Each structure stands twice: as structure tokens, then as C-alpha cells.
Amino acid sequence: MKSCNADATAKAMKGDKRKAFMKDCLSSKPVVAMQSQQNKMETCNADPKAKILKGDERKAFMKSCLSSK
């Protein structure tokens, strides 16, 4: 919301245009959550433990790693 607000202010939007912009901007933000999940995957995959583990042990480690961050 903070970045959407800043963008609307920078574009000097007011009234209905601002409301429409904010609605569109806020509805498109789940992409950030996806990027965060991708960052978690990269971090967990980079962990030295992940390089050693295989099969079910690796799955358990990745599940634990992804849920803890």
C-alpha cells in the first residue's frame, strides 16, 4: 500500500482517478509475495545442507526451511 500511495502521489492523482489507480495497484501486489517465495527457495537451495541431502531428507529440509523464514 505504501508504494502504491507513493506512486499515486508522485503522479498527482486525485479523486476517482486515484481510487481507480489504487485499486489496480493494490490488486497487483500479490506478485511481491511470489517473489518473496522465490527468494526463500533460492536461499534454502543455497544452504549447504540442501546440497548434501537427497530424496525424502531433502524434501523435509526444504519444507522446514521454507516455512521458517
N, CA, C, O and CB atoms as a CASP TS submission, in Angstrom:
PFRMAT TS
TARGET T0000
AUTHOR 0000-0000-0000
METHOD Language model
MODEL 1
PARENT N/A
ATOM      1  N   MET     1       0.829  -1.190   0.000  1.00  0.00           N
ATOM      2  CA  MET     1       0.000   0.000   0.000  1.00  0.00           C
ATOM      3  C   MET     1       0.868   1.246   0.000  1.00  0.00           C
ATOM      4  O   MET     1       0.542   2.252  -0.630  1.00  0.00           O
ATOM      5  CB  MET     1      -0.941   0.002   1.204  1.00  0.00           C
ATOM      6  N   LYS     2       1.974   1.161   0.714  1.00  0.00           N
ATOM      7  CA  LYS     2       2.859   2.309   0.814  1.00  0.00           C
ATOM      8  C   LYS     2       3.412   2.705  -0.557  1.00  0.00           C
ATOM      9  O   LYS     2       3.449   3.887  -0.898  1.00  0.00           O
ATOM     10  CB  LYS     2       4.003   2.009   1.779  1.00  0.00           C
ATOM     11  N   SER     3       3.839   1.720  -1.333  1.00  0.00           N
ATOM     12  CA  SER     3       4.407   2.041  -2.646  1.00  0.00           C
ATOM     13  C   SER     3       3.320   2.515  -3.608  1.00  0.00           C
ATOM     14  O   SER     3       3.572   3.392  -4.435  1.00  0.00           O
ATOM     15  CB  SER     3       5.135   0.815  -3.232  1.00  0.00           C
ATOM     16  N   CYS     4       2.125   1.954  -3.514  1.00  0.00           N
ATOM     17  CA  CYS     4       1.014   2.408  -4.365  1.00  0.00           C
ATOM     18  C   CYS     4       0.659   3.853  -4.045  1.00  0.00           C
ATOM     19  O   CYS     4       0.430   4.657  -4.949  1.00  0.00           O
ATOM     20  CB  CYS     4      -0.225   1.501  -4.179  1.00  0.00           C
ATOM     21  N   ASN     5       0.613   4.182  -2.753  1.00  0.00           N
ATOM     22  CA  ASN     5       0.324   5.541  -2.324  1.00  0.00           C
ATOM     23  C   ASN     5       1.376   6.511  -2.843  1.00  0.00           C
ATOM     24  O   ASN     5       1.045   7.595  -3.326  1.00  0.00           O
ATOM     25  CB  ASN     5       0.246   5.612  -0.803  1.00  0.00           C
ATOM     26  N   ALA     6       2.636   6.123  -2.743  1.00  0.00           N
ATOM     27  CA  ALA     6       3.720   6.975  -3.210  1.00  0.00           C
ATOM     28  C   ALA     6       3.631   7.201  -4.714  1.00  0.00           C
ATOM     29  O   ALA     6       3.861   8.310  -5.196  1.00  0.00           O
ATOM     30  CB  ALA     6       5.068   6.362  -2.849  1.00  0.00           C
ATOM     31  N   ASP     7       3.297   6.145  -5.453  1.00  0.00           N
ATOM     32  CA  ASP     7       3.158   6.285  -6.908  1.00  0.00           C
ATOM     33  C   ASP     7       2.019   7.225  -7.270  1.00  0.00           C
ATOM     34  O   ASP     7       2.160   8.067  -8.156  1.00  0.00           O
ATOM     35  CB  ASP     7       2.928   4.919  -7.556  1.00  0.00           C
ATOM     36  N   ALA     8       0.889   7.082  -6.584  1.00  0.00           N
ATOM     37  CA  ALA     8      -0.267   7.941  -6.858  1.00  0.00           C
ATOM     38  C   ALA     8       0.049   9.391  -6.522  1.00  0.00           C
ATOM     39  O   ALA     8      -0.357  10.298  -7.249  1.00  0.00           O
ATOM     40  CB  ALA     8      -1.494   7.469  -6.061  1.00  0.00           C
ATOM     41  N   THR     9       0.761   9.615  -5.441  1.00  0.00           N
ATOM     42  CA  THR     9       1.147  10.969  -5.051  1.00  0.00           C
ATOM     43  C   THR     9       2.122  11.558  -6.064  1.00  0.00           C
ATOM     44  O   THR     9       2.003  12.724  -6.441  1.00  0.00           O
ATOM     45  CB  THR     9       1.772  10.970  -3.645  1.00  0.00           C
ATOM     46  N   ALA    10       3.082  10.755  -6.502  1.00  0.00           N
ATOM     47  CA  ALA    10       4.060  11.225  -7.482  1.00  0.00           C
ATOM     48  C   ALA    10       3.394  11.601  -8.801  1.00  0.00           C
ATOM     49  O   ALA    10       3.859  12.495  -9.508  1.00  0.00           O
ATOM     50  CB  ALA    10       5.122  10.158  -7.722  1.00  0.00           C
ATOM     51  N   LYS    11       2.309  10.917  -9.122  1.00  0.00           N
ATOM     52  CA  LYS    11       1.585  11.206 -10.369  1.00  0.00           C
ATOM     53  C   LYS    11       0.508  12.270 -10.158  1.00  0.00           C
ATOM     54  O   LYS    11      -0.256  12.577 -11.073  1.00  0.00           O
ATOM     55  CB  LYS    11       0.947   9.923 -10.925  1.00  0.00           C
ATOM     56  N   ALA    12       0.451  12.826  -8.954  1.00  0.00           N
ATOM     57  CA  ALA    12      -0.504  13.875  -8.584  1.00  0.00           C
ATOM     58  C   ALA    12      -1.945  13.473  -8.883  1.00  0.00           C
ATOM     59  O   ALA    12      -2.729  14.279  -9.385  1.00  0.00           O
ATOM     60  CB  ALA    12      -0.170  15.168  -9.317  1.00  0.00           C
ATOM     61  N   MET    13      -2.286  12.239  -8.578  1.00  0.00           N
ATOM     62  CA  MET    13      -3.645  11.755  -8.817  1.00  0.00           C
ATOM     63  C   MET    13      -4.554  12.138  -7.672  1.00  0.00           C
ATOM     64  O   MET    13      -4.145  12.152  -6.510  1.00  0.00           O
ATOM     65  CB  MET    13      -3.655  10.239  -9.013  1.00  0.00           C
ATOM     66  N   LYS    14      -5.793  12.450  -8.012  1.00  0.00           N
ATOM     67  CA  LYS    14      -6.793  12.819  -7.010  1.00  0.00           C
ATOM     68  C   LYS    14      -8.143  12.260  -7.410  1.00  0.00           C
ATOM     69  O   LYS    14      -8.388  11.950  -8.576  1.00  0.00           O
ATOM     70  CB  LYS    14      -6.873  14.352  -6.841  1.00  0.00           C
ATOM     71  N   GLY    15      -9.017  12.138  -6.415  1.00  0.00           N
ATOM     72  CA  GLY    15     -10.395  11.735  -6.660  1.00  0.00           C
ATOM     73  C   GLY    15     -10.540  10.335  -7.237  1.00  0.00           C
ATOM     74  O   GLY    15      -9.879   9.390  -6.806  1.00  0.00           O
ATOM     75  N   ASP    16     -11.433  10.227  -8.235  1.00  0.00           N
ATOM     76  CA  ASP    16     -11.754   8.928  -8.819  1.00  0.00           C
ATOM     77  C   ASP    16     -10.560   8.293  -9.523  1.00  0.00           C
ATOM     78  O   ASP    16     -10.400   7.072  -9.499  1.00  0.00           O
ATOM     79  CB  ASP    16     -12.897   9.073  -9.793  1.00  0.00           C
ATOM     80  N   LYS    17      -9.721   9.116 -10.150  1.00  0.00           N
ATOM     81  CA  LYS    17      -8.537   8.568 -10.820  1.00  0.00           C
ATOM     82  C   LYS    17      -7.618   7.904  -9.794  1.00  0.00           C
ATOM     83  O   LYS    17      -7.084   6.823 -10.040  1.00  0.00           O
ATOM     84  CB  LYS    17      -7.774   9.682 -11.589  1.00  0.00           C
ATOM     85  N   ARG    18      -7.439   8.554  -8.651  1.00  0.00           N
ATOM     86  CA  ARG    18      -6.593   7.994  -7.601  1.00  0.00           C
ATOM     87  C   ARG    18      -7.188   6.697  -7.050  1.00  0.00           C
ATOM     88  O   ARG    18      -6.470   5.721  -6.831  1.00  0.00           O
ATOM     89  CB  ARG    18      -6.405   9.013  -6.468  1.00  0.00           C
ATOM     90  N   LYS    19      -8.507   6.694  -6.828  1.00  0.00           N
ATOM     91  CA  LYS    19      -9.173   5.490  -6.329  1.00  0.00           C
ATOM     92  C   LYS    19      -8.992   4.324  -7.300  1.00  0.00           C
ATOM     93  O   LYS    19      -8.690   3.205  -6.885  1.00  0.00           O
ATOM     94  CB  LYS    19     -10.671   5.760  -6.100  1.00  0.00           C
ATOM     95  N   ALA    20      -9.177   4.590  -8.591  1.00  0.00           N
ATOM     96  CA  ALA    20      -9.029   3.542  -9.600  1.00  0.00           C
ATOM     97  C   ALA    20      -7.581   3.050  -9.658  1.00  0.00           C
ATOM     98  O   ALA    20      -7.324   1.850  -9.761  1.00  0.00           O
ATOM     99  CB  ALA    20      -9.475   4.059 -10.984  1.00  0.00           C
ATOM    100  N   PHE    21      -6.654   3.986  -9.592  1.00  0.00           N
ATOM    101  CA  PHE    21      -5.245   3.622  -9.621  1.00  0.00           C
ATOM    102  C   PHE    21      -4.891   2.765  -8.398  1.00  0.00           C
ATOM    103  O   PHE    21      -4.226   1.737  -8.530  1.00  0.00           O
ATOM    104  CB  PHE    21      -4.362   4.888  -9.670  1.00  0.00           C
ATOM    105  N   MET    22      -5.331   3.184  -7.225  1.00  0.00           N
ATOM    106  CA  MET    22      -5.037   2.442  -6.002  1.00  0.00           C
ATOM    107  C   MET    22      -5.636   1.030  -6.055  1.00  0.00           C
ATOM    108  O   MET    22      -4.997   0.065  -5.636  1.00  0.00           O
ATOM    109  CB  MET    22      -5.575   3.202  -4.777  1.00  0.00           C
ATOM    110  N   LYS    23      -6.858   0.917  -6.571  1.00  0.00           N
ATOM    111  CA  LYS    23      -7.493  -0.389  -6.677  1.00  0.00           C
ATOM    112  C   LYS    23      -6.667  -1.310  -7.576  1.00  0.00           C
ATOM    113  O   LYS    23      -6.405  -2.459  -7.220  1.00  0.00           O
ATOM    114  CB  LYS    23      -8.928  -0.248  -7.222  1.00  0.00           C
ATOM    115  N   ASP    24      -6.263  -0.808  -8.726  1.00  0.00           N
ATOM    116  CA  ASP    24      -5.446  -1.610  -9.652  1.00  0.00           C
ATOM    117  C   ASP    24      -4.091  -1.942  -9.053  1.00  0.00           C
ATOM    118  O   ASP    24      -3.621  -3.076  -9.140  1.00  0.00           O
ATOM    119  CB  ASP    24      -5.257  -0.870 -10.979  1.00  0.00           C
ATOM    120  N   CYS    25      -3.473  -0.954  -8.451  1.00  0.00           N
ATOM    121  CA  CYS    25      -2.144  -1.141  -7.878  1.00  0.00           C
ATOM    122  C   CYS    25      -2.174  -2.176  -6.762  1.00  0.00           C
ATOM    123  O   CYS    25      -1.333  -3.074  -6.724  1.00  0.00           O
ATOM    124  CB  CYS    25      -1.596   0.186  -7.350  1.00  0.00           C
ATOM    125  N   LEU    26      -3.122  -2.059  -5.870  1.00  0.00           N
ATOM    126  CA  LEU    26      -3.201  -2.977  -4.739  1.00  0.00           C
ATOM    127  C   LEU    26      -3.589  -4.394  -5.163  1.00  0.00           C
ATOM    128  O   LEU    26      -3.170  -5.363  -4.529  1.00  0.00           O
ATOM    129  CB  LEU    26      -4.197  -2.457  -3.726  1.00  0.00           C
ATOM    130  N   SER    27      -4.363  -4.519  -6.200  1.00  0.00           N
ATOM    131  CA  SER    27      -4.753  -5.852  -6.650  1.00  0.00           C
ATOM    132  C   SER    27      -3.606  -6.571  -7.354  1.00  0.00           C
ATOM    133  O   SER    27      -3.634  -7.794  -7.495  1.00  0.00           O
ATOM    134  CB  SER    27      -5.953  -5.761  -7.579  1.00  0.00           C
ATOM    135  N   SER    28      -2.612  -5.830  -7.789  1.00  0.00           N
ATOM    136  CA  SER    28      -1.478  -6.454  -8.479  1.00  0.00           C
ATOM    137  C   SER    28      -0.325  -6.780  -7.540  1.00  0.00           C
ATOM    138  O   SER    28       0.693  -7.299  -7.998  1.00  0.00           O
ATOM    139  CB  SER    28      -0.984  -5.548  -9.583  1.00  0.00           C
ATOM    140  N   LYS    29      -0.441  -6.500  -6.263  1.00  0.00           N
ATOM    141  CA  LYS    29       0.656  -6.693  -5.323  1.00  0.00           C
ATOM    142  C   LYS    29       0.954  -8.136  -4.915  1.00  0.00           C
ATOM    143  O   LYS    29       2.047  -8.372  -4.400  1.00  0.00           O
ATOM    144  CB  LYS    29       0.374  -5.925  -4.121  1.00  0.00           C
ATOM    145  N   PRO    30       0.074  -9.115  -5.102  1.00  0.00           N
ATOM    146  CA  PRO    30       0.457 -10.479  -4.729  1.00  0.00           C
ATOM    147  C   PRO    30       1.719 -10.978  -5.436  1.00  0.00           C
ATOM    148  O   PRO    30       2.321 -11.957  -4.996  1.00  0.00           O
ATOM    149  CB  PRO    30      -0.678 -11.416  -5.027  1.00  0.00           C
ATOM    150  N   VAL    31       2.115 -10.338  -6.493  1.00  0.00           N
ATOM    151  CA  VAL    31       3.352 -10.693  -7.180  1.00  0.00           C
ATOM    152  C   VAL    31       4.531 -10.559  -6.228  1.00  0.00           C
ATOM    153  O   VAL    31       5.486 -11.332  -6.306  1.00  0.00           O
ATOM    154  CB  VAL    31       3.560  -9.808  -8.424  1.00  0.00           C
ATOM    155  N   VAL    32       4.470  -9.588  -5.334  1.00  0.00           N
ATOM    156  CA  VAL    32       5.539  -9.391  -4.356  1.00  0.00           C
ATOM    157  C   VAL    32       5.669 -10.619  -3.469  1.00  0.00           C
ATOM    158  O   VAL    32       6.780 -11.049  -3.160  1.00  0.00           O
ATOM    159  CB  VAL    32       5.276  -8.136  -3.501  1.00  0.00           C
ATOM    160  N   ALA    33       4.550 -11.179  -3.060  1.00  0.00           N
ATOM    161  CA  ALA    33       4.586 -12.384  -2.245  1.00  0.00           C
ATOM    162  C   ALA    33       5.219 -13.531  -2.999  1.00  0.00           C
ATOM    163  O   ALA    33       5.960 -14.326  -2.420  1.00  0.00           O
ATOM    164  CB  ALA    33       3.189 -12.764  -1.794  1.00  0.00           C
ATOM    165  N   MET    34       4.936 -13.625  -4.287  1.00  0.00           N
ATOM    166  CA  MET    34       5.534 -14.676  -5.095  1.00  0.00           C
ATOM    167  C   MET    34       7.038 -14.485  -5.178  1.00  0.00           C
ATOM    168  O   MET    34       7.787 -15.458  -5.087  1.00  0.00           O
ATOM    169  CB  MET    34       4.920 -14.697  -6.497  1.00  0.00           C
ATOM    170  N   GLN    35       7.494 -13.258  -5.347  1.00  0.00           N
ATOM    171  CA  GLN    35       8.922 -13.001  -5.402  1.00  0.00           C
ATOM    172  C   GLN    35       9.569 -13.360  -4.072  1.00  0.00           C
ATOM    173  O   GLN    35      10.684 -13.881  -4.033  1.00  0.00           O
ATOM    174  CB  GLN    35       9.196 -11.533  -5.757  1.00  0.00           C
ATOM    175  N   SER    36       8.870 -13.082  -3.001  1.00  0.00           N
ATOM    176  CA  SER    36       9.389 -13.429  -1.688  1.00  0.00           C
ATOM    177  C   SER    36       9.555 -14.936  -1.573  1.00  0.00           C
ATOM    178  O   SER    36      10.561 -15.412  -1.048  1.00  0.00           O
ATOM    179  CB  SER    36       8.465 -12.903  -0.582  1.00  0.00           C
ATOM    180  N   GLN    37       8.578 -15.685  -2.057  1.00  0.00           N
ATOM    181  CA  GLN    37       8.656 -17.140  -2.036  1.00  0.00           C
ATOM    182  C   GLN    37       9.827 -17.621  -2.889  1.00  0.00           C
ATOM    183  O   GLN    37      10.520 -18.568  -2.516  1.00  0.00           O
ATOM    184  CB  GLN    37       7.336 -17.761  -2.533  1.00  0.00           C
ATOM    185  N   GLN    38      10.050 -16.979  -4.025  1.00  0.00           N
ATOM    186  CA  GLN    38      11.181 -17.346  -4.878  1.00  0.00           C
ATOM    187  C   GLN    38      12.495 -17.065  -4.165  1.00  0.00           C
ATOM    188  O   GLN    38      13.441 -17.845  -4.275  1.00  0.00           O
ATOM    189  CB  GLN    38      11.125 -16.584  -6.213  1.00  0.00           C
ATOM    190  N   ASN    39      12.556 -15.967  -3.444  1.00  0.00           N
ATOM    191  CA  ASN    39      13.763 -15.659  -2.673  1.00  0.00           C
ATOM    192  C   ASN    39      14.009 -16.718  -1.611  1.00  0.00           C
ATOM    193  O   ASN    39      15.150 -17.121  -1.383  1.00  0.00           O
ATOM    194  CB  ASN    39      13.649 -14.276  -2.021  1.00  0.00           C
ATOM    195  N   LYS    40      12.947 -17.166  -0.964  1.00  0.00           N
ATOM    196  CA  LYS    40      13.084 -18.218   0.040  1.00  0.00           C
ATOM    197  C   LYS    40      13.630 -19.489  -0.598  1.00  0.00           C
ATOM    198  O   LYS    40      14.517 -20.142  -0.048  1.00  0.00           O
ATOM    199  CB  LYS    40      11.732 -18.498   0.722  1.00  0.00           C
ATOM    200  N   MET    41      13.088 -19.835  -1.771  1.00  0.00           N
ATOM    201  CA  MET    41      13.550 -21.038  -2.472  1.00  0.00           C
ATOM    202  C   MET    41      15.040 -20.938  -2.783  1.00  0.00           C
ATOM    203  O   MET    41      15.792 -21.891  -2.575  1.00  0.00           O
ATOM    204  CB  MET    41      12.748 -21.249  -3.775  1.00  0.00           C
ATOM    205  N   GLU    42      15.460 -19.774  -3.282  1.00  0.00           N
ATOM    206  CA  GLU    42      16.872 -19.580  -3.612  1.00  0.00           C
ATOM    207  C   GLU    42      17.742 -19.703  -2.365  1.00  0.00           C
ATOM    208  O   GLU    42      18.799 -20.333  -2.398  1.00  0.00           O
ATOM    209  CB  GLU    42      17.086 -18.211  -4.274  1.00  0.00           C
ATOM    210  N   THR    43      17.298 -19.102  -1.274  1.00  0.00           N
ATOM    211  CA  THR    43      18.057 -19.150  -0.030  1.00  0.00           C
ATOM    212  C   THR    43      18.159 -20.577   0.502  1.00  0.00           C
ATOM    213  O   THR    43      19.234 -21.025   0.901  1.00  0.00           O
ATOM    214  CB  THR    43      17.414 -18.244   1.016  1.00  0.00           C
ATOM    215  N   CYS    44      17.037 -21.280   0.505  1.00  0.00           N
ATOM    216  CA  CYS    44      17.047 -22.655   1.016  1.00  0.00           C
ATOM    217  C   CYS    44      17.874 -23.569   0.113  1.00  0.00           C
ATOM    218  O   CYS    44      18.591 -24.439   0.607  1.00  0.00           O
ATOM    219  CB  CYS    44      15.610 -23.194   1.136  1.00  0.00           C
ATOM    220  N   ASN    45      17.784 -23.383  -1.186  1.00  0.00           N
ATOM    221  CA  ASN    45      18.573 -24.195  -2.111  1.00  0.00           C
ATOM    222  C   ASN    45      20.064 -23.906  -1.985  1.00  0.00           C
ATOM    223  O   ASN    45      20.889 -24.784  -2.236  1.00  0.00           O
ATOM    224  CB  ASN    45      18.118 -23.952  -3.543  1.00  0.00           C
ATOM    225  N   ALA    46      20.410 -22.690  -1.603  1.00  0.00           N
ATOM    226  CA  ALA    46      21.811 -22.316  -1.478  1.00  0.00           C
ATOM    227  C   ALA    46      22.427 -22.835  -0.176  1.00  0.00           C
ATOM    228  O   ALA    46      23.649 -22.879  -0.037  1.00  0.00           O
ATOM    229  CB  ALA    46      21.953 -20.805  -1.552  1.00  0.00           C
ATOM    230  N   ASP    47      21.586 -23.223   0.764  1.00  0.00           N
ATOM    231  CA  ASP    47      22.074 -23.734   2.047  1.00  0.00           C
ATOM    232  C   ASP    47      22.925 -24.985   1.815  1.00  0.00           C
ATOM    233  O   ASP    47      22.507 -25.889   1.091  1.00  0.00           O
ATOM    234  CB  ASP    47      20.888 -24.050   3.003  1.00  0.00           C
ATOM    235  N   PRO    48      24.095 -25.043   2.414  1.00  0.00           N
ATOM    236  CA  PRO    48      24.975 -26.213   2.222  1.00  0.00           C
ATOM    237  C   PRO    48      24.308 -27.536   2.583  1.00  0.00           C
ATOM    238  O   PRO    48      24.604 -28.563   1.972  1.00  0.00           O
ATOM    239  CB  PRO    48      26.230 -26.052   3.050  1.00  0.00           C
ATOM    240  N   LYS    49      23.410 -27.523   3.573  1.00  0.00           N
ATOM    241  CA  LYS    49      22.706 -28.749   3.947  1.00  0.00           C
ATOM    242  C   LYS    49      21.897 -29.289   2.765  1.00  0.00           C
ATOM    243  O   LYS    49      21.835 -30.498   2.544  1.00  0.00           O
ATOM    244  CB  LYS    49      21.781 -28.493   5.157  1.00  0.00           C
ATOM    245  N   ALA    50      21.279 -28.377   2.012  1.00  0.00           N
ATOM    246  CA  ALA    50      20.439 -28.788   0.890  1.00  0.00           C
ATOM    247  C   ALA    50      21.268 -29.481  -0.181  1.00  0.00           C
ATOM    248  O   ALA    50      20.761 -30.351  -0.890  1.00  0.00           O
ATOM    249  CB  ALA    50      19.709 -27.580   0.293  1.00  0.00           C
ATOM    250  N   LYS    51      22.518 -29.112  -0.306  1.00  0.00           N
ATOM    251  CA  LYS    51      23.389 -29.704  -1.321  1.00  0.00           C
ATOM    252  C   LYS    51      23.713 -31.161  -0.985  1.00  0.00           C
ATOM    253  O   LYS    51      23.935 -31.971  -1.885  1.00  0.00           O
ATOM    254  CB  LYS    51      24.687 -28.889  -1.451  1.00  0.00           C
ATOM    255  N   ILE    52      23.738 -31.492   0.296  1.00  0.00           N
ATOM    256  CA  ILE    52      24.115 -32.833   0.739  1.00  0.00           C
ATOM    257  C   ILE    52      22.918 -33.779   0.736  1.00  0.00           C
ATOM    258  O   ILE    52      23.050 -34.952   0.384  1.00  0.00           O
ATOM    259  CB  ILE    52      24.729 -32.775   2.136  1.00  0.00           C
ATOM    260  N   LEU    53      21.759 -33.275   1.125  1.00  0.00           N
ATOM    261  CA  LEU    53      20.581 -34.115   1.297  1.00  0.00           C
ATOM    262  C   LEU    53      19.973 -34.549  -0.036  1.00  0.00           C
ATOM    263  O   LEU    53      20.078 -33.854  -1.047  1.00  0.00           O
ATOM    264  CB  LEU    53      19.544 -33.382   2.116  1.00  0.00           C
ATOM    265  N   LYS    54      19.339 -35.709  -0.005  1.00  0.00           N
ATOM    266  CA  LYS    54      18.669 -36.226  -1.192  1.00  0.00           C
ATOM    267  C   LYS    54      17.355 -36.876  -0.783  1.00  0.00           C
ATOM    268  O   LYS    54      17.183 -37.291   0.363  1.00  0.00           O
ATOM    269  CB  LYS    54      19.571 -37.236  -1.946  1.00  0.00           C
ATOM    270  N   GLY    55      16.441 -36.959  -1.728  1.00  0.00           N
ATOM    271  CA  GLY    55      15.176 -37.658  -1.513  1.00  0.00           C
ATOM    272  C   GLY    55      14.312 -37.060  -0.422  1.00  0.00           C
ATOM    273  O   GLY    55      14.126 -35.846  -0.343  1.00  0.00           O
ATOM    274  N   ASP    56      13.786 -37.944   0.422  1.00  0.00           N
ATOM    275  CA  ASP    56      12.858 -37.522   1.475  1.00  0.00           C
ATOM    276  C   ASP    56      13.515 -36.587   2.482  1.00  0.00           C
ATOM    277  O   ASP    56      12.861 -35.684   3.004  1.00  0.00           O
ATOM    278  CB  ASP    56      12.302 -38.736   2.197  1.00  0.00           C
ATOM    279  N   GLU    57      14.800 -36.793   2.760  1.00  0.00           N
ATOM    280  CA  GLU    57      15.504 -35.900   3.698  1.00  0.00           C
ATOM    281  C   GLU    57      15.547 -34.482   3.137  1.00  0.00           C
ATOM    282  O   GLU    57      15.347 -33.513   3.869  1.00  0.00           O
ATOM    283  CB  GLU    57      16.948 -36.415   3.976  1.00  0.00           C
ATOM    284  N   ARG    58      15.807 -34.363   1.845  1.00  0.00           N
ATOM    285  CA  ARG    58      15.852 -33.046   1.217  1.00  0.00           C
ATOM    286  C   ARG    58      14.469 -32.390   1.244  1.00  0.00           C
ATOM    287  O   ARG    58      14.346 -31.203   1.545  1.00  0.00           O
ATOM    288  CB  ARG    58      16.364 -33.158  -0.233  1.00  0.00           C
ATOM    289  N   LYS    59      13.436 -33.167   0.929  1.00  0.00           N
ATOM    290  CA  LYS    59      12.070 -32.635   0.951  1.00  0.00           C
ATOM    291  C   LYS    59      11.720 -32.107   2.339  1.00  0.00           C
ATOM    292  O   LYS    59      11.151 -31.024   2.474  1.00  0.00           O
ATOM    293  CB  LYS    59      11.059 -33.720   0.526  1.00  0.00           C
ATOM    294  N   ALA    60      12.064 -32.877   3.368  1.00  0.00           N
ATOM    295  CA  ALA    60      11.774 -32.462   4.740  1.00  0.00           C
ATOM    296  C   ALA    60      12.550 -31.191   5.098  1.00  0.00           C
ATOM    297  O   ALA    60      12.015 -30.287   5.739  1.00  0.00           O
ATOM    298  CB  ALA    60      12.120 -33.595   5.727  1.00  0.00           C
ATOM    299  N   PHE    61      13.810 -31.135   4.678  1.00  0.00           N
ATOM    300  CA  PHE    61      14.617 -29.942   4.954  1.00  0.00           C
ATOM    301  C   PHE    61      14.036 -28.716   4.246  1.00  0.00           C
ATOM    302  O   PHE    61      13.918 -27.647   4.846  1.00  0.00           O
ATOM    303  CB  PHE    61      16.079 -30.167   4.513  1.00  0.00           C
ATOM    304  N   MET    62      13.674 -28.870   2.978  1.00  0.00           N
ATOM    305  CA  MET    62      13.139 -27.735   2.228  1.00  0.00           C
ATOM    306  C   MET    62      11.815 -27.260   2.827  1.00  0.00           C
ATOM    307  O   MET    62      11.570 -26.058   2.918  1.00  0.00           O
ATOM    308  CB  MET    62      12.948 -28.111   0.750  1.00  0.00           C
ATOM    309  N   LYS    63      10.963 -28.201   3.235  1.00  0.00           N
ATOM    310  CA  LYS    63       9.692 -27.838   3.852  1.00  0.00           C
ATOM    311  C   LYS    63       9.943 -27.033   5.124  1.00  0.00           C
ATOM    312  O   LYS    63       9.308 -26.004   5.355  1.00  0.00           O
ATOM    313  CB  LYS    63       8.856 -29.099   4.165  1.00  0.00           C
ATOM    314  N   SER    64      10.859 -27.507   5.930  1.00  0.00           N
ATOM    315  CA  SER    64      11.181 -26.811   7.169  1.00  0.00           C
ATOM    316  C   SER    64      11.791 -25.441   6.895  1.00  0.00           C
ATOM    317  O   SER    64      11.430 -24.455   7.537  1.00  0.00           O
ATOM    318  CB  SER    64      12.133 -27.649   8.011  1.00  0.00           C
ATOM    319  N   CYS    65      12.703 -25.384   5.953  1.00  0.00           N
ATOM    320  CA  CYS    65      13.388 -24.135   5.620  1.00  0.00           C
ATOM    321  C   CYS    65      12.407 -23.097   5.095  1.00  0.00           C
ATOM    322  O   CYS    65      12.435 -21.942   5.519  1.00  0.00           O
ATOM    323  CB  CYS    65      14.489 -24.387   4.585  1.00  0.00           C
ATOM    324  N   LEU    66      11.545 -23.502   4.178  1.00  0.00           N
ATOM    325  CA  LEU    66      10.588 -22.563   3.568  1.00  0.00           C
ATOM    326  C   LEU    66       9.546 -22.070   4.556  1.00  0.00           C
ATOM    327  O   LEU    66       9.098 -20.928   4.461  1.00  0.00           O
ATOM    328  CB  LEU    66       9.891 -23.218   2.391  1.00  0.00           C
ATOM    329  N   SER    67       9.156 -22.906   5.496  1.00  0.00           N
ATOM    330  CA  SER    67       8.112 -22.485   6.431  1.00  0.00           C
ATOM    331  C   SER    67       8.674 -21.643   7.571  1.00  0.00           C
ATOM    332  O   SER    67       7.919 -20.932   8.234  1.00  0.00           O
ATOM    333  CB  SER    67       7.395 -23.702   6.996  1.00  0.00           C
ATOM    334  N   SER    68       9.967 -21.706   7.811  1.00  0.00           N
ATOM    335  CA  SER    68      10.542 -20.986   8.945  1.00  0.00           C
ATOM    336  C   SER    68      10.987 -19.574   8.618  1.00  0.00           C
ATOM    337  O   SER    68      11.326 -18.817   9.528  1.00  0.00           O
ATOM    338  CB  SER    68      11.700 -21.745   9.479  1.00  0.00           C
ATOM    339  N   LYS    69      10.996 -19.200   7.372  1.00  0.00           N
ATOM    340  CA  LYS    69      11.534 -17.883   7.023  1.00  0.00           C
ATOM    341  C   LYS    69      10.460 -16.908   6.682  1.00  0.00           C
ATOM    342  O   LYS    69      10.750 -15.754   6.367  1.00  0.00           O
ATOM    343  CB  LYS    69      12.485 -17.986   5.878  1.00  0.00           C
TER
END
